[in-house]
């Protein structure tokens, strides 16, 4: 396809469910003229407790869904997929693909003053050691403390941002992170930024929280510029939202991530 036409194609984004909408929100802010196609694999959420083999297969199928919409690049807005499937995706698909692990790790290393970084994520992401490996590539001397926090996803989707139960669960999960004396904490799941206020309260104001969504959007902007794939036209962008199951529920919950209602969510099969 000629470059001039490819520039007008959308950015494709996928996640296991709705969490990747935090990345979409940041892409909208930083790239206001880019069309976006988002696919949430709500039929198979959550990914964080699935096997590596399943996550890789799901991720490949999700890319195939987005390719049907003629996207120019893929953003893997799922920490679990990014931690386990990126190498396979890059081997099997020729378009540019960006995950959420490396941008978040890079930012955390640049922010940490005491060389102690915490990671909270799904069990699959934590067990993959993807964040730890990425951090060590940037600075091998960094001490890393990681903790799986699976209950944060349903709490975020329920909108339990100020409930006492959420605070109590966060205290329980984050106790080893606090004991590790980290000064920087990576929110290693795209749902977790919704719980930012309670997480900050638990770890204290001196701990910097790293939201990968902002860093990913910056990487996407840079890659589009480097590859000359930016959409230079000043048109009103088109946003397409797809879900593999329960599109009405997707639209209802999406407001918690984007700040506004999505009325047109289309059901889209992965096969």
TORNU-308582 format. One record per residue: residue number from 1; residue in one letter; x, y negated, z negated of N, C-alpha, C in turn. Coordinates in steps of 0.001 Angstrom, whole numbers, plus 500000, padded with zeros to 6 digits. Each point is the difference from the previous one (the first is absolute). Layout:
N
{NUM,"A",{X,Y,Z},{X,Y,Z},{X,Y,Z}}
...
//
This chain:
271
{1,"X",{500842,501195,500000},{499158,498805,500000},{500876,498757,500000}}
{2,"X",{499738,498987,500821},{500800,498784,500003},{499998,499338,498634}}
{3,"X",{501143,499391,499657},{500137,499406,498666},{498921,498968,499720}}
{4,"X",{499620,499218,501014},{499004,498948,499782},{498663,500582,499571}}
{5,"X",{499662,501181,500513},{498751,500632,499602},{500143,500696,498646}}
{6,"X",{501156,500617,499768},{500232,500692,498737},{499915,499025,498828}}
{7,"X",{500435,498763,500212},{499956,498991,498937},{498593,499803,499463}}
{8,"X",{499002,500172,500861},{498617,499746,499610},{499338,501203,499339}}
{9,"X",{500718,501108,499913},{499464,501167,499309},{500020,499765,498487}}
{10,"X",{499212,500787,499292},{499881,499831,498553},{501121,500699,499242}}
{11,"X",{500165,499602,498753},{500843,500730,499057},{499130,501092,499386}}
{12,"X",{500490,501230,500024},{499264,501105,499398},{500470,500247,498575}}
{13,"X",{499060,500157,499076},{500322,500223,498590},{499189,501191,499501}}
{14,"X",{500654,500929,499278},{499207,501067,499394},{500392,500242,498553}}
{15,"X",{499032,500530,499268},{500205,500403,498613},{499084,501180,499727}}
{16,"X",{500202,500653,498877},{499149,501118,499622},{498589,499542,499671}}
{17,"X",{499850,498738,499662},{498686,499471,499663},{499950,498504,500174}}
{18,"X",{499732,499287,498901},{499824,498549,500068},{501205,499198,499530}}
{19,"X",{500931,500638,499299},{501115,499265,499420},{500799,499186,501002}}
{20,"X",{500122,500535,501225},{500758,499303,501035},{499412,498658,500396}}
{21,"X",{498787,499711,499541},{499409,498685,500285},{500766,498872,499314}}
{22,"X",{500768,500318,498941},{500858,498973,499407},{501082,499588,500994}}
{23,"X",{500467,500956,500793},{500974,499701,501055},{499320,499210,501119}}
{24,"X",{498789,500412,500376},{499254,499289,501045},{499770,498551,499609}}
{25,"X",{499635,499760,498756},{499757,498630,499540},{501237,499133,500175}}
{26,"X",{501160,500574,499695},{501248,499249,500132},{500374,499821,501469}}
{27,"X",{499720,500996,500831},{500243,499863,501439},{499127,498883,500580}}
{28,"X",{498760,499938,499568},{499096,498936,500449},{500551,498629,499640}}
{29,"X",{500575,499912,498801},{500519,498709,499536},{501268,499597,500746}}
{30,"X",{500912,500952,500184},{501288,499670,500604},{499970,500001,501528}}
{31,"X",{499055,500753,500579},{499918,500113,501460},{498565,499689,500445}}
{32,"X",{499600,498743,499922},{498597,499625,500206},{499479,500146,501420}}
{33,"X",{500874,500307,500973},{499555,500128,501383},{500073,501443,500507}}
{34,"X",{500284,500931,499091},{500126,501397,500408},{498709,500778,499727}}
{35,"X",{499574,500768,500999},{498885,500929,499806},{500487,501179,499157}}
{36,"X",{499091,500570,499211},{500353,501117,499126},{498937,501084,500105}}
{37,"X",{500455,501241,500128},{499116,501165,499912},{500417,500782,498762}}
{38,"X",{499065,500166,499072},{500289,500704,498750},{499223,501310,499949}}
{39,"X",{500707,501082,499664},{499355,501292,499833},{500228,500512,498588}}
{40,"X",{498899,500215,499272},{500066,500591,498671},{499515,501439,500045}}
{41,"X",{500856,500934,499621},{499656,501422,500079},{499212,500406,498756}}
{42,"X",{498835,499396,499848},{499199,500174,498787},{499459,501416,499820}}
{43,"X",{499974,500778,501058},{499524,501385,499898},{500994,500883,499246}}
{44,"X",{501271,499584,499969},{501034,500855,499410},{500753,499315,498867}}
{45,"X",{499528,498833,499571},{500622,499302,498883},{499747,500798,498704}}
{46,"X",{500926,500061,499041},{501300,499332,499980},{501101,500876,500597}}
{47,"X",{501038,499370,500506},{501156,500722,500514},{500989,500344,498888}}
{48,"X",{499983,499212,498937},{501046,500093,498981},{500107,501332,499293}}
{49,"X",{498958,500822,500086},{500039,501306,499340},{500092,501151,501004}}
{50,"X",{500149,499673,501300},{500050,501017,501053},{501434,500482,500225}}
{51,"X",{500125,501114,500737},{501325,500547,500305},{500694,499148,501055}}
{52,"X",{501319,500124,500066},{500780,499267,500995},{499538,500353,501415}}
{53,"X",{499754,501283,500244},{499597,500452,501334},{498676,499364,500417}}
{54,"X",{499049,499942,499066},{498704,499388,500305},{500142,498515,500282}}
{55,"X",{500802,499316,499193},{500181,498553,500164},{500630,499686,501357}}
{56,"X",{500977,500787,500409},{500628,499788,501312},{498979,500221,501117}}
{57,"X",{499210,501045,499877},{498988,500280,501037},{498955,498892,500046}}
{58,"X",{499520,499590,498831},{499010,498923,499957},{500563,498720,500627}}
{59,"X",{501238,499701,499694},{500624,498766,500493},{500115,500005,501512}}
{60,"X",{500395,501141,500572},{500082,500106,501452},{498622,499829,500647}}
{61,"X",{499003,500580,499387},{498640,499863,500528},{499498,498564,499900}}
{62,"X",{500391,499312,498944},{499600,498602,499836},{500625,499104,501064}}
{63,"X",{501261,500253,500324},{500655,499250,501069},{499275,500254,501316}}
{64,"X",{499621,501243,500239},{499282,500345,501235},{498684,499241,500104}}
{65,"X",{499318,499834,498870},{498751,499212,499987},{500274,498560,500440}}
{66,"X",{501033,499401,499450},{500317,498603,500326},{500462,499852,501447}}
{67,"X",{500698,501000,500525},{500455,499932,501386},{498830,499973,500986}}
{68,"X",{498874,500549,499598},{498803,499925,500846},{499537,498553,500182}}
{69,"X",{500436,499139,499102},{499628,498582,500056},{501131,499143,500578}}
{70,"X",{500955,500670,500634},{501036,499317,500774},{500794,498988,499172}}
{71,"X",{500406,500392,498803},{500750,499098,499129},{501456,499889,500464}}
{72,"X",{500658,498904,499623},{501390,499775,500423},{501026,500419,498953}}
{73,"X",{499536,500172,498761},{500878,500497,498947},{499138,500588,498895}}
{74,"X",{500623,500777,499119},{499291,500656,498901},{500595,499552,498675}}
{75,"X",{499117,499641,499070},{500404,499742,498622},{499431,501118,499137}}
{76,"X",{500876,500755,499369},{499572,501076,499105},{499803,499370,498628}}
{77,"X",{498764,499554,499745},{499694,499248,498772},{499620,500947,498868}}
{78,"X",{500672,501125,499956},{499753,501027,498994},{501360,500415,499465}}
{79,"X",{500213,499795,498723},{501291,500341,499412},{500289,501491,500091}}
{80,"X",{498964,500824,499834},{500196,501449,500053},{500430,500437,501395}}
{81,"X",{499304,499517,501024},{500392,500313,501381},{501377,499435,500318}}
{82,"X",{500258,498779,499546},{501297,499373,500257},{501135,500787,499365}}
{83,"X",{499741,500584,498846},{501057,500715,499287},{500264,501391,500566}}
{84,"X",{499009,500584,500680},{500144,501389,500439},{499946,500222,501507}}
{85,"X",{499434,499055,500740},{499732,500270,501421},{500719,499082,500979}}
{86,"X",{500713,498998,499549},{500565,498997,500908},{500953,500601,501031}}
{87,"X",{500881,500889,499573},{500963,500585,500940},{499291,500767,501112}}
{88,"X",{498983,500760,499639},{499247,500779,500987},{499249,499071,500953}}
{89,"X",{499398,498960,499455},{499248,499054,500845},{500931,499311,501006}}
{90,"X",{501159,499579,499540},{500934,499313,500893},{500560,500939,501069}}
{91,"X",{500104,501276,499664},{500473,500986,500976},{498965,500280,501082}}
{92,"X",{498730,499976,499612},{498940,500459,500897},{499239,498893,500729}}
{93,"X",{500205,498747,499604},{499297,498897,500651},{501010,498925,500399}}
{94,"X",{499788,499427,501162},{501010,499105,500567},{499821,498533,499627}}
{95,"X",{498843,499608,499461},{499787,498583,499692},{500626,499659,498635}}
{96,"X",{500215,498709,499716},{500599,499606,498713},{499106,500410,498827}}
{97,"X",{500618,500540,498944},{499263,500433,498807},{500707,499458,498758}}
{98,"X",{499234,499359,499138},{500537,499443,498753},{499246,500597,498818}}
{99,"X",{500740,500424,498982},{499393,500497,498771},{500098,498968,498890}}
{100,"X",{499562,500374,498805},{499982,499052,498884},{501131,500216,498996}}
{101,"X",{500741,501097,500133},{501012,500327,498991},{501199,499059,500060}}
{102,"X",{500648,499939,501150},{501243,499235,500115},{499830,498502,499714}}
{103,"X",{498970,499341,500540},{499835,498573,499691},{499838,499730,498503}}
{104,"X",{499240,500862,499312},{499813,499820,498563},{501280,500249,499218}}
{105,"X",{500732,501036,500393},{501261,500318,499324},{501017,498879,500186}}
{106,"X",{500084,499488,501218},{500938,498917,500312},{499708,498761,499163}}
{107,"X",{498716,499656,499881},{499610,498834,499214},{500329,500195,498529}}
{108,"X",{499722,501183,499471},{500259,500280,498587},{501485,499881,499672}}
{109,"X",{500849,500534,500857},{501450,499924,499780},{500463,498543,499998}}
{110,"X",{499446,499200,500881},{500395,498585,500066},{499525,499215,498789}}
{111,"X",{498922,500450,499348},{499428,499273,498866},{500593,500413,498659}}
{112,"X",{500411,501254,499871},{500440,500503,498696},{501282,499318,499539}}
{113,"X",{499990,499554,498760},{501173,499359,499401},{500790,500949,499107}}
{114,"X",{499304,500970,499414},{500705,500903,499074},{500276,501379,500600}}
{115,"X",{499650,500199,501283},{500295,501257,500671},{499136,501155,499552}}
{116,"X",{498800,499679,499478},{499086,501050,499532},{498627,499762,500643}}
{117,"X",{499579,500924,500868},{498768,499832,500774},{499032,501135,499683}}
{118,"X",{498746,499648,499792},{498953,500981,499759},{499148,500202,501244}}
{119,"X",{499440,501196,500129},{499106,500326,501111},{498771,500692,499429}}
{120,"X",{498820,499498,500368},{498772,500725,499687},{499324,500335,501324}}
{121,"X",{499509,501233,500123},{499458,500458,501280},{499171,501260,499786}}
{122,"X",{499539,500597,501104},{499283,501273,499928},{500989,501120,499695}}
{123,"X",{499507,501167,499548},{500913,501117,499739},{500843,500387,501213}}
{124,"X",{499385,500035,501196},{500750,500401,501195},{501116,499017,500317}}
{125,"X",{499730,498708,499860},{501023,498987,500269},{501132,500088,498992}}
{126,"X",{499649,500143,498728},{501033,500114,498959},{500841,501255,500218}}
{127,"X",{499354,501121,500268},{500722,501269,500175},{500891,500012,501245}}
{128,"X",{499669,499171,500984},{500813,499933,501221},{501336,499307,499770}}
{129,"X",{500088,499186,498925},{501202,499199,499711},{500320,498998,501112}}
{130,"X",{499015,499701,500851},{500260,499117,501142},{500429,498607,499556}}
{131,"X",{499324,499446,498991},{500375,498664,499525},{501392,500012,499380}}
{132,"X",{500272,501021,499191},{501311,500098,499356},{501109,500079,501041}}
{133,"X",{499810,500846,501011},{501002,500144,501059},{500206,498683,500748}}
{134,"X",{498906,499304,500281},{500098,498735,500721},{500706,498942,499160}}
{135,"X",{499664,499937,498717},{500656,499057,499086},{501496,500289,499932}}
{136,"X",{500355,501262,499879},{501407,500390,499890},{500784,499671,501275}}
{137,"X",{499311,500028,501153},{500680,499625,501240},{500375,498516,499984}}
{138,"X",{499174,499208,499379},{500297,498565,499909},{501013,499713,498889}}
{139,"X",{499894,500740,498886},{500922,499792,498886},{500019,501271,499156}}
{140,"X",{501056,500781,500127},{500091,501300,499337},{500112,499894,498488}}
{141,"X",{500319,498803,499500},{500183,499833,498560},{498690,499747,499262}}
{142,"X",{498919,499789,500724},{498712,499705,499376},{499490,501214,499226}}
{143,"X",{499504,499752,498791},{499323,501044,499219},{498512,499953,500329}}
{144,"X",{499418,501162,500302},{498596,500066,500417},{499193,500839,499018}}
{145,"X",{498841,499461,499617},{499050,500745,499172},{498676,500072,500757}}
{146,"X",{499497,501208,500230},{498779,500177,500793},{498930,500710,499184}}
{147,"X",{498746,499605,500245},{498878,500602,499282},{498791,500134,500917}}
{148,"X",{499437,501190,500072},{498775,500213,500773},{498797,499491,499205}}
{149,"X",{499122,499273,500679},{498834,499393,499339},{498731,500260,500819}}
{150,"X",{499579,501253,500131},{498892,500330,500901},{498668,499351,499654}}
{151,"X",{499746,499695,498740},{498707,499424,499630},{499836,498547,500436}}
{152,"X",{501084,499341,500368},{499890,498596,500417},{499184,499833,501278}}
{153,"X",{500022,500996,500882},{499257,499893,501267},{498498,499931,499766}}
{154,"X",{499393,500962,499280},{498559,499879,499747},{499636,498770,499168}}
{155,"X",{500855,499603,499082},{499724,498801,499203},{499941,498759,500892}}
{156,"X",{500917,499922,500963},{500023,498867,500925},{498749,499985,500874}}
{157,"X",{499620,501166,500501},{498839,500068,500881},{498692,499754,499255}}
{158,"X",{499982,500316,498715},{498821,499716,499187},{499919,498531,499605}}
{159,"X",{501094,499277,500223},{500019,498598,499610},{500168,499782,498512}}
{160,"X",{500604,500986,499322},{500187,499909,498552},{501271,499215,499671}}
{161,"X",{500020,498747,500388},{501209,499181,499845},{500162,499439,498587}}
{162,"X",{498906,499886,499270},{500070,499390,498663},{499420,500895,498911}}
{163,"X",{499842,501276,500322},{499460,500941,499019},{501070,500415,498993}}
{164,"X",{499569,500205,498767},{500913,500442,498960},{500622,501357,500355}}
{165,"X",{499203,500870,500620},{500506,501325,500371},{501174,499900,500962}}
{166,"X",{499918,499055,500941},{501090,499806,500966},{501275,499566,499288}}
{167,"X",{499846,499081,499049},{501154,499530,499235},{500629,501144,499206}}
{168,"X",{499152,500807,499366},{500507,501125,499193},{500736,501019,500867}}
{169,"X",{499434,500306,501171},{500646,500951,500918},{501331,499431,500491}}
{170,"X",{500007,498706,500325},{501234,499354,500463},{501078,500038,498913}}
{171,"X",{499611,499775,498770},{500963,500074,498898},{500617,501392,499902}}
{172,"X",{499157,501014,500149},{500465,501385,499918},{500967,500319,501146}}
{173,"X",{499592,499648,501217},{500829,500276,501168},{501336,499248,499948}}
{174,"X",{499946,498742,499606},{501165,499120,500132},{500966,500059,498811}}
{175,"X",{499655,500760,498970},{500879,500093,498825},{501433,500396,500364}}
{176,"X",{500216,501040,500825},{501386,500355,500354},{500682,498958,500881}}
{177,"X",{499210,499279,500795},{500564,498926,500827},{500507,498866,499117}}
{178,"X",{499203,499664,498984},{500400,498942,499061},{501227,500438,499205}}
{179,"X",{500004,501273,499588},{501145,500535,499238},{501287,499966,500809}}
{180,"X",{499869,500087,501321},{501171,499977,500876},{500571,498596,500189}}
{181,"X",{499333,498996,499431},{500457,498596,500017},{500188,499454,501422}}
{182,"X",{499070,500323,500869},{500072,499487,501372},{499655,498519,500012}}
{183,"X",{500560,499278,500955},{499612,498596,500168},{499216,499784,501291}}
{184,"X",{499849,501084,500769},{499279,499946,501268},{499186,501283,500141}}
{185,"X",{498728,499860,500412},{499126,501155,500124},{499345,500013,501376}}
{186,"X",{500234,501075,500751},{499389,500153,501325},{498610,500618,499854}}
{187,"X",{499012,499319,500557},{498643,500545,500042},{499948,500922,501215}}
{188,"X",{500317,501264,499789},{500243,500944,501090},{498764,500687,500539}}
{189,"X",{498879,499326,499939},{498762,500474,500603},{499211,498757,500382}}
{190,"X",{499402,500008,501179},{499344,498779,500490},{498743,499635,499211}}
{191,"X",{499516,500898,499157},{498885,499647,499108},{500459,499155,498811}}
{192,"X",{501225,500220,499580},{500444,499458,498717},{500001,498469,499888}}
{193,"X",{500213,499253,501106},{499930,498538,499865},{498667,499488,499460}}
{194,"X",{498931,500761,500179},{498712,499583,499454},{500010,499997,498474}}
{195,"X",{500904,500788,499416},{500121,500089,498545},{501148,499136,499480}}
{196,"X",{500473,499097,500829},{501200,499221,499683},{499919,499296,498640}}
{197,"X",{498862,499384,499698},{499895,499218,498761},{500160,500882,498766}}
{198,"X",{499366,501178,500008},{500118,500877,498840},{501399,500618,499922}}
{199,"X",{500587,500322,501144},{501355,500560,500010},{501005,498982,499472}}
{200,"X",{499842,498747,500425},{500908,498943,499522},{499869,499807,498498}}
{201,"X",{498769,500075,499526},{499757,499837,498562},{500677,501108,499199}}
{202,"X",{499959,501215,500527},{500578,501145,499284},{501525,499943,499995}}
{203,"X",{500614,499705,501152},{501474,500024,500063},{500629,498694,499526}}
{204,"X",{499210,498938,499943},{500527,498718,499545},{500391,499073,501135}}
{205,"X",{499998,498705,499717},{500234,498985,501023},{501421,500022,500567}}
{206,"X",{500939,500561,499268},{501390,499991,500460},{500276,501047,501084}}
{207,"X",{499089,500919,500189},{500170,501036,501023},{499365,499518,501303}}
{208,"X",{500783,499989,501070},{499504,499569,501318},{499304,501172,500689}}
{209,"X",{498802,499766,500487},{499261,501031,500722},{500197,499826,501500}}
{210,"X",{500340,501080,500671},{500223,499963,501446},{498807,500630,500710}}
{211,"X",{499308,499188,500789},{498873,500454,500813},{500514,500228,501417}}
{212,"X",{500074,501276,500404},{500574,500328,501304},{499239,499373,501167}}
{213,"X",{498715,499713,499805},{499184,499458,501101},{500619,498741,500591}}
{214,"X",{500450,499098,499155},{500594,498749,500482},{501288,500273,500760}}
{215,"X",{500788,500920,499490},{501278,500301,500643},{499789,500707,501336}}
{216,"X",{499007,500880,500053},{499704,500713,501244},{499558,499027,501080}}
{217,"X",{499120,499079,499646},{499530,499011,500972},{501157,499183,500557}}
{218,"X",{500949,499669,499144},{501176,499267,500456},{500839,500822,500968}}
{219,"X",{500138,501302,499717},{500740,500896,500893},{499293,500145,501349}}
{220,"X",{498670,500063,499972},{499227,500099,501240},{500203,498747,500844}}
{221,"X",{499928,498854,499350},{500201,498732,500709},{501369,499947,500671}}
{222,"X",{501027,500435,499258},{501364,500004,500529},{500146,500987,501157}}
{223,"X",{499407,501195,499866},{500108,500995,501060},{499287,499542,501270}}
{224,"X",{498835,499408,499859},{499274,499498,501167},{500830,498944,500739}}
{225,"X",{500631,499145,499224},{500832,498953,500597},{501216,500599,500693}}
{226,"X",{500660,500946,499337},{501199,500633,500554},{499692,500744,501296}}
{227,"X",{498866,500690,500023},{499617,500791,501177},{499190,499194,501017}}
{228,"X",{499798,498719,499698},{499225,499105,500870},{498604,500546,500257}}
{229,"X",{499386,500443,498914},{498652,500542,500079},{498961,499089,499338}}
{230,"X",{500418,498815,499600},{499060,499086,499352},{498877,499610,500952}}
{231,"X",{498832,499819,499431},{498875,499473,500766},{500074,498476,499913}}
{232,"X",{500420,499375,501078},{500231,498554,499988},{498723,499189,500231}}
{233,"X",{498925,500677,500418},{498754,499268,500231},{499375,499624,498665}}
{234,"X",{499309,498874,499959},{499421,499481,498760},{498523,500388,499866}}
{235,"X",{499651,501190,500484},{498606,500428,499969},{499589,500415,498593}}
{236,"X",{498704,500059,499774},{499490,500502,498732},{500238,501502,499964}}
{237,"X",{500717,500503,499009},{500362,501420,499988},{498790,500909,499800}}
{238,"X",{500096,501196,500539},{498964,501006,499825},{500497,501056,499015}}
{239,"X",{499178,500309,499029},{500335,501003,498998},{499026,501168,500120}}
{240,"X",{500545,501186,500200},{499194,501210,500155},{500270,500921,498821}}
{241,"X",{498942,500458,499364},{500141,500870,498829},{499352,501358,500286}}
{242,"X",{500787,501054,499803},{499559,501365,500260},{500175,500833,498733}}
{243,"X",{499094,500935,499782},{500101,500908,498857},{499596,501398,500444}}
{244,"X",{500672,501010,499458},{499681,501372,500392},{498781,500544,499273}}
{245,"X",{499518,499269,498983},{498797,500416,499287},{499435,498810,499224}}
{246,"X",{498703,500022,499754},{499300,499022,499160},{500347,498556,500353}}
{247,"X",{499765,499574,501240},{500338,498632,500389},{499253,498922,499198}}
{248,"X",{498768,500285,499563},{499252,499014,499221},{500676,499753,498646}}
{249,"X",{500450,501087,499387},{500710,499878,498721},{501305,499239,500199}}
{250,"X",{500689,500297,501088},{501244,499297,500341},{499749,498498,500050}}
{251,"X",{498956,499598,500734},{499700,498580,500140},{499682,499330,498679}}
{252,"X",{499311,500738,499127},{499617,499454,498696},{501221,499770,499111}}
{253,"X",{500888,501003,499945},{501169,499918,499129},{501068,499060,500569}}
{254,"X",{500014,499845,501332},{501039,499189,500651},{500057,498570,499480}}
{255,"X",{498889,499482,499531},{499969,498617,499508},{500974,499801,498850}}
{256,"X",{500222,501040,499207},{500920,499886,498869},{501444,499814,500469}}
{257,"X",{500275,500466,501212},{501346,499890,500549},{500179,498746,500851}}
{258,"X",{498992,499667,500805},{500125,498906,500965},{499371,498689,499524}}
{259,"X",{499072,500099,499065},{499333,498795,499521},{498727,499660,500754}}
{260,"X",{499628,500812,500970},{498744,499764,500716},{499425,501329,500482}}
{261,"X",{498720,499996,500318},{499318,501216,500432},{500387,500380,501426}}
{262,"X",{500069,501292,500248},{500164,500508,501359},{498711,500741,500363}}
{263,"X",{499295,499478,500973},{498721,500598,500353},{500120,501050,501112}}
{264,"X",{500996,499851,500843},{500122,500894,501156},{501198,500939,499824}}
{265,"X",{499785,501084,499261},{501013,501045,499842},{499508,501214,500791}}
{266,"X",{500819,500472,500928},{499589,501101,500854},{500591,501320,499511}}
{267,"X",{499184,501016,500054},{500495,501327,499657},{500807,500540,501167}}
{268,"X",{501156,500566,499701},{500898,500480,501042},{500634,501297,499574}}
{269,"X",{499790,501053,500778},{500551,501302,499673},{501489,500057,500323}}
{270,"X",{500743,500818,499259},{501433,500149,500253},{500277,501034,501077}}
{271,"X",{498967,500720,500450},{500202,501020,501039},{499306,499583,501286}}
//
